[in-house]
Amino acid sequence: MHRFLQFSAKPGVMLMTALITGVLLLWAFPQLPLGAPMLDVLPGYGEDEARMLLAQYGEQGRAVYALASPTLDSLLPICYATFFAGTIYRCLPSEQWRWVALLPLVVAGWDLVENVQITILLLQYPDISDLQIQLASWSSWLKARVLVPSLLLVTGLLLSSQLLDRISRGRG
């Protein structure tokens, strides 16, 4: 795992994963012709809301989403987790905190579980059970609850790192 953290902390890797994450979030996903919000971006949903969205996607939208979920939406957690892990690793105060840099991998793993759940819904629609929807919704809910703290941690570390760097340059 140490090799992965060292790799993810390389400036070129961090830049590339940040760029890919940005392109996916700001350009690729908004371009998907779904006709309704992606289930992935909701912090959970009920059975009726999920069925309504799946119907709004239409056959073509569900097919596009079912292709995007295991491809583009699997690339996304790999990239953001690599970027987050690299950022955290670079900003850690000491090696004893190295384990904190692994937290984004847990988030990404859960995001991938969510993608599987949503892909099942998309491929089996309209023959989906309430339990399948509840599992997918719970996956989305949990992902939202673990992703936000990771974002806050990375943002806080970046800001504190910048502040400490400015302070140390001011003294030197």
Buried (B, 14 or more C-beta within 10 A) or exposed (E): EEEBBEEBBEEEBBEBBBEBBBEBBEEBBEEBEBEBEBBBEBEBBEBEBBBEBBBEBBEEBBEBBBBBBBEBBBBBBBBBBBBBBBBBBBBBEEEEEBEBBBBBBEBBBBBBBBBBBBBBBBBEBEEBEEEBBBBBBEBBBBBBEBBEEBEEBBEEBBEEBEEEEEEEEEEE
